[in-house]
Amino acid sequence: ELDGRTEYWLYSKGADSVMQALLSPKSAAAETTKQTWSALSQFAADGLRTLVICQKKLTEQETNEWLEQYKKATMALDNRSTKIEEAAELIEDGLELVGGTAIEDRLQDGVGQTIKDMLTAGIKVWMLTGDRVDTAINIGMATDLLNPTYLGQDAVCRVFDWSEMCPPQKDQEIEGIANKDELSKKASSAKIDLQKAGGLSDQELAALQNKIEAYNSIEPSLSTDLQLAREAGLKDEWRNAERRAYFKKQILDLEQAEPLKALVVDGTCLGILLDEAMAETFVKITKECETVICCRVSPDQKGLTVRTIRKHVGSVALGIGDGANDCNMIQSANVGVGIRGEEGLQAFNCSDYGVSQFRFLRRLLLAHGRWNNRRISKVVVYMFYKNVVCVLPQFFLGFYSQFSGQKLYVDLMYQAYNVLFTFFPILILGILDQDVSAEKSLATPELYRHGVKRRYLSVKVLMAWMANGVFQAAVVFFVPFFAFGHTSIPKPDGRNSDLWEVGAIVYFLVIVVVNGKVLLESQYITNFTWFFIGVSLGFWIFCSLVLSQANAWGMNLMGSVELNGSLGVMLATPSFWLVTLFVVTTSLARDVWWKAFRRSWGQLRQDYHQAEDEERAAMAAAPGTSTGGDTGLRQRNVAPR
């Protein structure tokens, strides 16, 4: 209220490229406005973050009508966000420029090093920001995301700024009719004189027709916007359509040219590229780029960009942001990381992981992220492998039992295979295993590329594990089968073994072999590793003892009849220990030989094991350190699979 009168004012802030189109003709033509744009351009060139503030005086009727529409939009059940934006567009028009601001938003410590290591690790890094093109380029160079030598070389780096895409001709006729209200009048022919309506002249329509034909000869889809502009007879529409056609032609030319190393686009250009018709071309161009910077991007465009890349590339996307305008992007990515900072907790709260500073992302990705990628990959392939080793001996038995369905294992023991006998060691590997230390992971970001190149988990890796499982299953079954079964007489009393005794021996060897495989695959062997391998074998001894002696104890358990007295006979038979030694050694020898080969001549030697050897040498040189199990420090095996 002012002097007893109630006045209604609308205040709006935003990027200069957006607010400029919302100014009234009077404010847009003012000298102070031109000075403001010039100052903002200089501020952006200096790396400052700019903002434009505008105002508009409203009548009471306009205010009440708009509030009613806005209230309906906020209560809509469908497309609420879209309707709210449409309601805002109704009142954000004809604004008066108040001024502009420019602040220095200093980068956090370690941002440049983090981005540099991410690029070295093989991660494609895009920057989606609401800053001006000049500001975004400066930030990109300050963070080592954009190589300064690329700028100015169109064959290496392209910058698409809508305001400089295809500047309109500045003649008096165009400036005089550019903002007239009668521009919406339609025309059915290119020869209609629309000068009185504020449209295009005959000469301009003829020039436009020539452009349509020229673009149509190159690519028919490019002429669509120009054709619509001609039919509408709108000068502004013509100019924008001409820019869109010109921009699309440049993008199509880039598709046929040599791959770019860097691409910078503003929000208006990005909106055209994210259109369904251009999205595939956009993705094809950017896949080969080292750096992509998108400027003056709205929150919706950030989310749409991530979804477009996920759809057309199929890669795993990581969204990182610190403000409310990053929430759409974070939630659209496969994994979202929110940074808790001065801009609130919206991004932090809607993310999968939260950090307080950007530099902590380096450790999260290169150390913990790579560790977990490797651990999960090992767990996945091991789950398939260990069941192949366990199930195939029963399949091999079918060749001798005429596939009658005769079982090799006692049901109770067989059902406890994944629960008691092989569960704990792989669990420890999946939680604690580390191939190299966190410090060495950070110092050697190239190690992250093994996960990017799918060296830990792929069809090829899975098939290798399956083939190894088939080999071990054959050794585990056929050696005991011919040593204890068939026509052999392995016992000291001259009797041969029955089927259930052979099955018990095979089952024991399966447990020893698959747990030994976990030990070979573990690169971080601690007391927990040895303890839970012992627990797994202890469970087998306990269960076998109970089932073997249940009848003697007067108990009737499932499997006690089949295994009655079997444990004592097995342990008292010398050939049992000889077969166990032979089977375990033969089954796991291939793994040891293969790991030794990969360490000496394999593809991981130069990067992976160089980092490992350097760390081992550093530990040996440090006073008072050792690699014994009692100390809890990591013990190293020969090489990772």
C-alpha positions as CSV (number, residue, x, y, z in Angstrom):
1,E,0.0,0.0,0.0
2,L,1.2,3.5,-0.9
3,D,-0.6,6.6,0.3
4,G,-3.7,4.6,0.9
5,R,-3.6,3.1,-2.5
6,T,-2.9,-0.6,-3.2
7,E,-0.5,-1.2,-6.0
8,Y,0.3,-4.6,-7.5
9,W,3.8,-5.2,-8.8
10,L,5.3,-8.3,-10.5
11,Y,9.0,-9.0,-10.0
12,S,10.8,-11.6,-12.1
13,K,14.4,-12.7,-12.3
14,G,16.1,-15.0,-14.8
15,A,18.8,-15.3,-17.5
16,D,19.2,-12.4,-19.8
17,S,18.5,-14.6,-22.9
18,V,15.1,-15.5,-21.4
19,M,14.2,-12.1,-19.9
20,Q,15.1,-10.2,-23.0
21,A,12.2,-11.7,-24.9
22,L,9.8,-10.8,-22.2
23,L,10.5,-7.0,-22.1
24,S,8.1,-4.5,-23.4
25,P,9.0,-2.7,-26.6
26,K,9.6,0.6,-24.7
27,S,11.9,-1.1,-22.2
28,A,13.7,-3.1,-24.9
29,A,14.5,0.0,-26.9
30,A,15.7,2.1,-23.9
31,E,19.3,3.1,-23.9
32,T,19.8,1.8,-20.3
33,T,18.7,-1.6,-21.5
34,K,21.4,-1.7,-24.2
35,Q,23.9,-0.6,-21.6
36,T,22.8,-3.3,-19.3
37,W,23.2,-6.0,-21.9
38,S,26.7,-4.7,-22.8
39,A,27.7,-4.8,-19.1
40,L,26.3,-8.3,-18.6
41,S,28.3,-9.5,-21.6
42,Q,31.5,-8.1,-20.1
43,F,30.7,-9.6,-16.7
44,A,30.1,-13.0,-18.3
45,A,33.4,-12.8,-20.2
46,D,35.1,-12.2,-16.9
47,G,33.6,-15.4,-15.5
48,L,30.9,-13.9,-13.3
49,R,27.4,-15.4,-13.0
50,T,24.8,-12.9,-14.2
51,L,21.1,-12.4,-13.5
52,V,18.5,-10.0,-14.9
53,I,15.7,-8.5,-12.7
54,C,12.5,-7.1,-14.2
55,Q,9.2,-5.7,-13.0
56,K,5.7,-5.0,-14.2
57,K,2.9,-3.0,-12.7
58,L,-0.5,-4.8,-12.6
59,T,-4.0,-3.7,-12.1
60,E,-6.2,-5.2,-9.4
61,Q,-8.3,-6.9,-12.1
62,E,-5.2,-8.4,-13.8
63,T,-3.9,-9.6,-10.5
64,N,-7.1,-11.3,-9.4
65,E,-7.7,-13.0,-12.8
66,W,-4.2,-14.3,-12.9
67,L,-4.3,-15.6,-9.3
68,E,-7.4,-17.5,-10.1
69,Q,-5.8,-19.1,-13.1
70,Y,-2.6,-19.9,-11.1
71,K,-4.7,-21.4,-8.3
72,K,-6.4,-23.7,-10.8
73,A,-3.1,-24.7,-12.2
74,T,-1.6,-25.6,-8.8
75,M,-4.7,-27.8,-8.1
76,A,-4.6,-29.6,-11.4
77,L,-4.3,-33.4,-11.2
78,D,-2.8,-33.9,-14.6
79,N,0.2,-32.0,-16.1
80,R,0.4,-29.7,-13.1
81,S,3.9,-28.4,-13.7
82,T,3.1,-27.7,-17.4
83,K,0.0,-25.8,-16.4
84,I,1.8,-23.8,-13.8
85,E,4.4,-22.8,-16.4
86,E,1.6,-21.8,-18.8
87,A,0.0,-19.7,-16.2
88,A,3.3,-17.9,-15.5
89,E,3.8,-17.2,-19.2
90,L,0.5,-15.3,-19.2
91,I,1.7,-12.7,-16.7
92,E,5.4,-12.6,-17.5
93,D,5.1,-10.4,-20.6
94,G,5.7,-6.7,-21.3
95,L,8.2,-6.4,-18.4
96,E,10.3,-3.4,-17.5
97,L,14.0,-3.9,-16.9
98,V,15.1,-3.1,-13.4
99,G,18.8,-4.1,-13.7
100,G,21.3,-6.9,-13.7
101,T,23.5,-8.5,-11.2
102,A,26.9,-10.3,-11.4
103,I,28.6,-12.3,-8.7
104,E,31.7,-14.3,-8.4
105,D,30.8,-17.9,-7.7
106,R,34.2,-19.3,-6.7
107,L,34.7,-23.0,-7.5
108,Q,35.2,-25.4,-4.6
109,D,38.6,-26.8,-3.9
110,G,39.5,-29.9,-5.9
111,V,36.9,-29.5,-8.6
112,G,39.4,-29.3,-11.4
113,Q,41.4,-32.3,-10.2
114,T,38.2,-34.3,-9.8
115,I,37.0,-33.6,-13.3
116,K,40.4,-34.3,-14.7
117,D,40.6,-37.7,-13.0
118,M,37.0,-38.5,-14.2
119,L,38.1,-37.8,-17.8
120,T,41.2,-39.9,-17.3
121,A,39.1,-42.7,-16.0
122,G,37.1,-42.8,-19.2
123,I,34.0,-41.1,-17.9
124,K,32.3,-38.7,-20.3
125,V,31.6,-35.4,-18.5
126,W,28.9,-33.0,-19.6
127,M,28.2,-29.7,-17.9
128,L,24.6,-28.5,-17.9
129,T,24.4,-25.0,-16.5
130,G,22.1,-22.0,-16.5
131,D,25.0,-19.6,-17.0
132,R,25.7,-17.6,-20.1
133,V,27.8,-19.1,-22.8
134,D,30.8,-16.9,-22.0
135,T,30.6,-17.8,-18.3
136,A,30.2,-21.5,-19.0
137,I,33.2,-21.5,-21.2
138,N,35.3,-19.8,-18.6
139,I,34.1,-22.3,-16.0
140,G,34.9,-25.2,-18.4
141,M,38.5,-24.0,-18.9
142,A,38.9,-23.3,-15.1
143,T,37.9,-26.9,-14.3
144,D,40.0,-28.5,-17.1
145,L,36.8,-29.6,-18.7
146,L,37.4,-27.6,-21.9
147,N,40.9,-27.3,-23.5
148,P,41.5,-23.6,-24.2
149,T,43.3,-24.5,-27.4
150,Y,40.1,-25.9,-28.9
151,L,38.4,-22.5,-29.0
152,G,38.4,-20.8,-32.3
153,Q,39.0,-24.1,-34.2
154,D,35.7,-25.0,-35.9
155,A,37.1,-28.4,-36.9
156,V,37.7,-29.2,-33.2
157,C,35.2,-27.1,-31.2
158,R,31.9,-25.6,-32.1
159,V,30.0,-23.0,-30.1
160,F,26.3,-22.6,-31.0
161,D,24.8,-19.5,-29.4
162,W,21.3,-18.7,-30.6
163,S,21.7,-15.0,-30.3
164,E,24.6,-15.2,-32.7
165,M,23.4,-18.0,-34.9
166,C,21.9,-16.0,-37.7
167,P,21.6,-12.4,-36.7
168,P,18.6,-10.6,-38.3
169,Q,19.2,-7.8,-40.7
170,K,19.1,-4.5,-38.8
171,D,17.2,-2.3,-41.3
172,Q,14.6,0.2,-40.2
173,E,11.7,-1.6,-41.8
174,I,12.3,-4.8,-39.8
175,E,12.9,-2.9,-36.5
176,G,9.8,-0.9,-37.1
177,I,7.3,-3.8,-37.4
178,A,9.1,-6.4,-35.3
179,N,6.7,-6.1,-32.3
180,K,3.4,-5.2,-33.8
181,D,0.3,-7.0,-32.5
182,E,-1.1,-7.7,-36.0
183,L,1.7,-10.2,-36.8
184,S,-0.6,-13.2,-36.0
185,K,-2.7,-12.6,-39.2
186,K,-2.5,-15.5,-41.6
187,A,-1.8,-15.5,-45.3
188,S,-2.7,-18.2,-47.8
189,S,-0.3,-17.2,-50.5
190,A,3.2,-15.9,-50.8
191,K,2.0,-13.1,-53.1
192,I,-0.4,-11.5,-50.6
193,D,0.7,-8.0,-49.6
194,L,0.8,-7.9,-45.8
195,Q,2.5,-4.5,-45.3
196,K,-0.7,-3.0,-43.8
197,A,-1.0,-5.9,-41.3
198,G,2.7,-5.6,-40.3
199,G,3.8,-8.7,-42.1
200,L,6.2,-9.4,-44.9
201,S,6.6,-7.4,-48.1
202,D,6.4,-9.0,-51.5
203,Q,10.2,-8.8,-51.8
204,E,10.7,-10.5,-48.4
205,L,8.2,-13.2,-49.3
206,A,10.0,-13.9,-52.5
207,A,13.3,-14.0,-50.7
208,L,11.8,-16.4,-48.1
209,Q,10.5,-18.6,-50.9
210,N,14.0,-18.8,-52.4
211,K,15.4,-19.9,-49.0
212,I,12.7,-22.5,-48.6
213,E,13.6,-24.0,-52.0
214,A,17.3,-23.9,-51.2
215,Y,16.9,-25.7,-47.9
216,N,14.4,-28.1,-49.4
217,S,17.0,-29.2,-52.0
218,I,19.4,-30.1,-49.1
219,E,17.0,-31.6,-46.6
220,P,13.2,-31.5,-46.9
221,S,12.7,-31.4,-43.1
222,L,14.6,-28.1,-42.9
223,S,12.0,-26.2,-44.8
224,T,9.1,-27.0,-42.6
225,D,9.5,-24.2,-40.2
226,L,10.2,-21.7,-43.0
227,Q,7.1,-22.9,-44.9
228,L,4.9,-22.3,-41.8
229,A,6.4,-18.8,-41.4
230,R,5.7,-18.0,-45.0
231,E,2.1,-19.1,-44.7
232,A,1.6,-17.1,-41.5
233,G,3.4,-14.1,-43.0
234,L,5.1,-13.3,-39.7
235,K,8.4,-11.4,-39.8
236,D,9.6,-12.6,-36.3
237,E,8.5,-16.1,-37.1
238,W,10.4,-15.9,-40.4
239,R,13.6,-14.8,-38.7
240,N,13.4,-17.6,-36.0
241,A,12.5,-20.2,-38.6
242,E,15.4,-19.1,-40.7
243,R,17.7,-19.5,-37.6
244,R,16.3,-22.9,-36.9
245,A,16.8,-24.1,-40.4
246,Y,20.3,-22.7,-40.6
247,F,21.2,-24.3,-37.3
248,K,19.8,-27.7,-38.3
249,K,21.8,-27.6,-41.5
250,Q,25.0,-27.0,-39.5
251,I,24.2,-29.9,-37.3
252,L,23.6,-32.2,-40.3
253,D,26.8,-31.0,-41.8
254,L,28.6,-31.9,-38.6
255,E,27.2,-35.4,-38.7
256,Q,29.1,-35.9,-42.0
257,A,32.3,-34.1,-40.9
258,E,35.2,-35.2,-38.7
259,P,34.2,-35.8,-35.0
260,L,34.4,-32.8,-32.7
261,K,36.4,-32.8,-29.5
262,A,34.2,-30.2,-27.8
263,L,30.7,-28.8,-28.3
264,V,29.0,-25.8,-26.6
265,V,25.3,-25.1,-27.1
266,D,22.9,-22.7,-25.4
267,G,19.4,-23.6,-24.2
268,T,17.5,-22.6,-27.3
269,C,19.8,-24.6,-29.6
270,L,19.6,-27.5,-27.1
271,G,15.8,-27.4,-27.3
272,I,16.0,-27.9,-31.0
273,L,18.6,-30.7,-30.7
274,L,16.5,-32.6,-28.1
275,D,13.5,-32.7,-30.5
276,E,12.7,-36.3,-31.4
277,A,13.7,-35.6,-35.1
278,M,17.1,-34.3,-34.2
279,A,17.9,-36.3,-31.0
280,E,19.6,-39.2,-32.7
281,T,21.8,-36.9,-34.8
282,F,22.7,-34.9,-31.6
283,V,23.7,-38.1,-29.7
284,K,25.8,-39.3,-32.7
285,I,27.8,-36.1,-32.8
286,T,28.3,-35.8,-29.0
287,K,29.3,-39.5,-28.5
288,E,32.7,-38.7,-30.0
289,C,33.2,-35.4,-28.1
290,E,35.5,-35.2,-25.1
291,T,33.5,-32.3,-23.7
292,V,29.9,-31.1,-24.0
293,I,28.8,-27.9,-22.4
294,C,25.1,-26.8,-22.4
295,C,24.4,-23.2,-21.3
296,R,21.3,-21.4,-20.3
297,V,19.6,-24.7,-19.7
298,S,16.3,-25.0,-17.9
299,P,15.6,-27.6,-15.2
300,D,13.3,-29.5,-17.6
301,Q,16.0,-29.5,-20.3
302,K,18.6,-30.9,-17.9
303,G,16.3,-33.9,-17.2
304,L,15.4,-34.3,-20.9
305,T,19.1,-34.3,-21.9
306,V,19.9,-37.1,-19.5
307,R,16.9,-39.1,-20.6
308,T,17.8,-38.6,-24.3
309,I,21.3,-39.8,-23.7
310,R,20.2,-42.8,-21.8
311,K,17.7,-43.7,-24.5
312,H,19.9,-43.5,-27.5
313,V,23.3,-44.5,-26.0
314,G,22.3,-47.0,-23.3
315,S,25.1,-45.9,-21.0
316,V,24.8,-45.6,-17.2
317,A,24.2,-41.9,-16.4
318,L,25.4,-40.1,-13.3
319,G,23.7,-36.8,-12.4
320,I,25.5,-34.4,-10.0
321,G,23.9,-31.2,-8.8
322,D,23.7,-28.9,-5.8
323,G,20.5,-26.9,-6.4
324,A,16.7,-27.3,-6.8
325,N,17.0,-26.8,-10.5
326,D,19.2,-30.0,-10.7
327,C,16.6,-32.3,-9.1
328,N,15.1,-33.2,-12.5
329,M,18.5,-34.1,-13.8
330,I,19.4,-36.1,-10.7
331,Q,16.2,-38.1,-10.7
332,S,16.5,-38.8,-14.5
333,A,19.9,-40.3,-14.2
334,N,20.6,-43.9,-13.2
335,V,22.5,-42.7,-10.2
336,G,22.1,-39.3,-8.6
337,V,24.6,-37.5,-6.4
338,G,23.5,-34.4,-4.5
339,I,25.9,-31.8,-3.1
340,R,25.0,-30.2,0.2
341,G,25.8,-26.5,-0.2
342,E,24.6,-23.0,0.1
343,E,21.7,-23.5,-2.4
344,G,19.6,-25.6,-0.1
345,L,19.0,-29.3,0.4
346,Q,16.7,-30.1,-2.4
347,A,19.3,-31.8,-4.6
348,F,20.8,-33.5,-1.5
349,N,17.5,-34.9,-0.4
350,C,16.4,-36.3,-3.8
351,S,19.7,-38.0,-4.7
352,D,20.9,-41.5,-4.2
353,Y,24.2,-40.4,-2.6
354,G,25.0,-37.1,-0.9
355,V,28.3,-35.4,-0.4
356,S,29.2,-32.0,1.1
357,Q,31.8,-31.0,-1.5
358,F,32.3,-31.9,-5.2
359,R,35.9,-33.1,-4.6
360,F,34.5,-36.0,-2.5
361,L,33.0,-37.4,-5.7
362,R,36.5,-38.4,-6.7
363,R,36.9,-40.9,-3.9
364,L,33.3,-42.0,-4.2
365,L,33.8,-42.9,-7.9
366,L,37.4,-43.9,-8.3
367,A,37.8,-45.9,-5.1
368,H,34.4,-47.0,-3.6
369,G,32.6,-47.0,-7.0
370,R,35.3,-49.1,-8.7
371,W,35.6,-51.5,-5.7
372,N,31.9,-52.1,-5.7
373,N,31.8,-52.6,-9.4
374,R,34.4,-55.3,-9.2
375,R,32.9,-56.9,-6.1
376,I,29.4,-57.1,-7.5
377,S,30.8,-58.5,-10.8
378,K,32.7,-61.2,-8.9
379,V,29.7,-62.1,-6.8
380,V,27.4,-62.3,-9.9
381,V,29.7,-64.6,-11.9
382,Y,30.6,-66.6,-8.8
383,M,26.9,-67.4,-8.1
384,F,26.5,-69.0,-11.5
385,Y,29.9,-70.7,-11.3
386,K,29.4,-72.4,-7.9
387,N,26.0,-73.8,-8.9
388,V,27.5,-75.2,-12.1
389,V,30.1,-77.0,-10.1
390,C,27.5,-78.4,-7.8
391,V,24.8,-79.4,-10.3
392,L,26.8,-80.9,-13.1
393,P,28.1,-83.9,-11.1
394,Q,24.5,-85.0,-10.8
395,F,24.1,-84.6,-14.6
396,F,27.2,-86.7,-15.2
397,L,25.7,-89.4,-13.0
398,G,22.8,-89.6,-15.4
399,F,25.1,-91.2,-18.0
400,Y,25.6,-94.1,-15.7
401,S,22.1,-94.3,-14.2
402,Q,20.4,-94.2,-17.6
403,F,19.0,-90.8,-16.5
404,S,16.6,-92.6,-14.1
405,G,16.5,-89.6,-11.8
406,Q,18.8,-91.2,-9.2
407,K,20.2,-88.5,-6.9
408,L,23.8,-88.1,-6.0
409,Y,23.5,-85.9,-2.9
410,V,21.3,-86.2,0.2
411,D,18.5,-83.7,0.0
412,L,19.2,-82.0,3.3
413,M,22.8,-81.4,2.5
414,Y,22.0,-80.3,-1.1
415,Q,19.5,-77.7,0.1
416,A,22.0,-76.2,2.5
417,Y,24.6,-75.7,-0.2
418,N,23.8,-72.0,-0.9
419,V,22.7,-71.3,2.7
420,L,25.5,-72.7,4.9
421,F,28.4,-74.1,3.0
422,T,29.2,-71.5,0.3
423,F,27.4,-68.3,1.5
424,F,29.8,-66.6,3.9
425,P,33.1,-66.5,2.0
426,I,31.6,-64.8,-1.1
427,L,29.7,-62.5,1.2
428,I,33.0,-61.3,2.7
429,L,34.5,-60.9,-0.7
430,G,31.5,-58.8,-1.8
431,I,31.8,-56.5,1.2
432,L,35.5,-56.1,2.0
433,D,37.5,-57.1,-1.1
434,Q,40.0,-54.4,-2.4
435,D,42.3,-55.1,-5.3
436,V,44.4,-51.9,-4.5
437,S,44.1,-49.3,-1.8
438,A,42.0,-46.2,-2.0
439,E,45.1,-44.0,-2.3
440,K,46.4,-46.0,-5.2
441,S,43.0,-46.0,-6.9
442,L,43.0,-42.2,-6.7
443,A,46.5,-42.0,-8.0
444,T,45.7,-44.3,-10.9
445,P,42.3,-43.4,-12.3
446,E,43.0,-45.5,-15.4
447,L,42.0,-48.5,-13.3
448,Y,38.4,-47.3,-13.5
449,R,38.5,-48.0,-17.2
450,H,38.4,-51.8,-16.6
451,G,34.8,-51.4,-15.4
452,V,33.9,-49.1,-18.3
453,K,35.3,-51.6,-20.8
454,R,33.4,-54.4,-19.1
455,R,36.5,-56.4,-18.1
456,Y,34.9,-57.4,-14.8
457,L,31.5,-58.4,-16.1
458,S,30.5,-59.3,-19.6
459,V,29.2,-62.3,-21.6
460,K,32.8,-63.3,-22.3
461,V,33.8,-63.2,-18.7
462,L,30.7,-65.2,-17.7
463,M,31.3,-67.8,-20.3
464,A,34.9,-68.2,-19.1
465,W,33.7,-68.7,-15.5
466,M,31.1,-71.3,-16.8
467,A,33.8,-73.2,-18.8
468,N,36.0,-73.3,-15.7
469,G,33.0,-74.5,-13.7
470,V,32.4,-77.3,-16.2
471,F,36.0,-78.4,-16.0
472,Q,36.1,-78.4,-12.2
473,A,32.7,-80.2,-12.0
474,A,34.2,-82.9,-14.3
475,V,37.3,-83.3,-12.1
476,V,35.3,-83.3,-8.9
477,F,32.9,-86.0,-10.2
478,F,34.9,-88.4,-12.3
479,V,38.0,-88.8,-10.0
480,P,36.0,-89.8,-6.9
481,F,33.6,-91.9,-9.0
482,F,36.3,-94.1,-10.4
483,A,38.4,-94.0,-7.3
484,F,35.6,-95.0,-4.9
485,G,32.8,-96.3,-7.1
486,H,32.5,-98.4,-10.2
487,T,34.6,-101.5,-9.7
488,S,37.2,-100.1,-7.3
489,I,37.7,-101.3,-3.7
490,P,39.1,-98.3,-1.8
491,K,38.4,-99.4,1.8
492,P,40.9,-101.1,4.0
493,D,38.3,-103.8,4.8
494,G,38.0,-104.8,1.2
495,R,34.5,-103.4,0.6
496,N,33.6,-100.9,-2.1
497,S,31.7,-97.7,-1.5
498,D,28.0,-97.3,-2.1
499,L,26.4,-94.5,-4.1
500,W,25.7,-92.2,-1.1
501,E,29.3,-92.4,0.1
502,V,30.6,-91.4,-3.3
503,G,28.0,-88.6,-3.4
504,A,29.1,-87.4,0.1
505,I,32.8,-87.3,-1.1
506,V,31.9,-85.5,-4.3
507,Y,29.8,-83.0,-2.3
508,F,32.7,-82.4,0.1
509,L,35.1,-81.8,-2.8
510,V,32.6,-79.3,-4.4
511,I,32.5,-77.3,-1.2
512,V,36.3,-77.3,-0.8
513,V,36.9,-76.3,-4.5
514,V,34.3,-73.4,-4.7
515,N,35.5,-72.0,-1.4
516,G,39.1,-72.3,-2.6
517,K,38.1,-70.4,-5.6
518,V,36.8,-67.5,-3.4
519,L,40.2,-67.5,-1.7
520,L,42.0,-67.2,-5.1
521,E,39.7,-64.4,-6.2
522,S,40.1,-62.4,-3.0
523,Q,42.7,-59.6,-3.3
524,Y,42.2,-58.4,0.3
525,I,42.5,-61.4,2.6
526,T,41.8,-60.7,6.2
527,N,41.1,-62.7,9.3
528,F,37.4,-62.6,8.4
529,T,38.2,-64.4,5.1
530,W,39.9,-67.3,6.9
531,F,37.3,-67.4,9.6
532,F,34.3,-67.7,7.4
533,I,35.9,-70.3,5.1
534,G,36.5,-72.3,8.3
535,V,32.9,-71.7,9.3
536,S,31.7,-73.0,5.9
537,L,33.8,-76.2,6.3
538,G,32.8,-76.5,9.9
539,F,29.1,-76.5,9.0
540,W,29.7,-79.4,6.6
541,I,31.6,-81.3,9.3
542,F,28.8,-80.6,11.8
543,C,25.9,-81.6,9.4
544,S,27.8,-84.7,8.2
545,L,28.5,-85.8,11.8
546,V,24.9,-85.4,12.8
547,L,23.5,-87.3,9.8
548,S,26.2,-90.0,10.1
549,Q,25.6,-90.6,13.8
550,A,21.8,-89.9,14.0
551,N,20.8,-93.5,13.9
552,A,23.3,-94.4,16.6
553,W,21.9,-91.6,18.7
554,G,18.4,-92.8,18.2
555,M,17.4,-89.9,15.9
556,N,15.5,-90.3,12.7
557,L,16.6,-87.4,10.4
558,M,16.1,-86.9,6.6
559,G,19.3,-88.4,5.1
560,S,20.5,-90.2,8.2
561,V,19.8,-93.6,6.7
562,E,21.7,-92.9,3.5
563,L,24.7,-91.4,5.4
564,N,24.7,-93.7,8.4
565,G,28.3,-94.1,9.5
566,S,29.7,-92.5,6.3
567,L,31.8,-89.7,7.9
568,G,33.9,-92.1,10.0
569,V,34.6,-94.4,7.1
570,M,35.5,-91.5,4.8
571,L,38.0,-90.0,7.3
572,A,39.5,-93.4,8.0
573,T,40.2,-94.2,4.4
574,P,43.7,-93.1,3.2
575,S,42.5,-92.9,-0.5
576,F,40.0,-90.2,0.6
577,W,42.7,-87.8,1.6
578,L,44.8,-88.7,-1.5
579,V,41.8,-88.0,-3.8
580,T,41.0,-84.8,-2.0
581,L,44.5,-83.5,-2.5
582,F,44.6,-84.5,-6.1
583,V,41.1,-83.1,-7.0
584,V,41.6,-79.7,-5.2
585,T,45.0,-79.2,-6.7
586,T,44.0,-80.2,-10.2
587,S,40.8,-78.1,-10.1
588,L,42.4,-74.9,-8.9
589,A,45.8,-75.3,-10.7
590,R,44.3,-73.8,-13.9
591,D,43.3,-70.7,-12.0
592,V,46.7,-70.3,-10.5
593,W,48.4,-70.8,-13.9
594,W,46.1,-68.4,-15.6
595,K,46.6,-65.7,-13.0
596,A,50.3,-66.1,-13.3
597,F,50.1,-65.8,-17.0
598,R,48.0,-62.6,-16.8
599,R,50.4,-61.1,-14.3
600,S,53.4,-61.7,-16.5
601,W,52.1,-61.2,-20.0
602,G,48.4,-60.3,-19.7
603,Q,46.6,-57.0,-20.5
604,L,46.4,-56.0,-16.8
605,R,50.1,-56.1,-16.2
606,Q,51.1,-52.6,-17.2
607,D,48.4,-50.6,-15.3
608,Y,46.7,-52.8,-12.8
609,H,49.7,-54.6,-11.4
610,Q,52.1,-51.7,-11.7
611,A,49.8,-49.9,-9.2
612,E,49.7,-53.0,-7.0
613,D,53.5,-53.5,-7.0
614,E,54.1,-49.8,-6.2
615,E,51.8,-50.1,-3.2
616,R,53.5,-53.3,-2.0
617,A,56.9,-51.7,-2.3
618,A,55.7,-48.7,-0.3
619,M,54.3,-50.9,2.4
620,A,57.6,-52.9,2.6
621,A,59.6,-49.6,2.8
622,A,57.4,-48.2,5.6
623,P,58.7,-49.0,9.1
624,G,56.7,-51.3,11.3
625,T,54.4,-52.7,8.6
626,S,53.8,-56.2,7.5
627,T,51.2,-58.2,5.5
628,G,50.4,-60.9,8.0
629,G,46.9,-61.9,8.7
630,D,47.1,-60.9,12.4
631,T,47.7,-57.3,11.4
632,G,44.6,-57.0,9.3
633,L,46.6,-55.5,6.4
634,R,45.8,-56.8,2.9
635,Q,47.5,-59.9,1.5
636,R,47.8,-60.0,-2.2
637,N,47.2,-62.9,-4.5
638,V,48.8,-63.4,-7.8
639,A,46.4,-61.5,-10.0
640,P,42.7,-60.7,-10.4
641,R,40.7,-62.7,-12.8
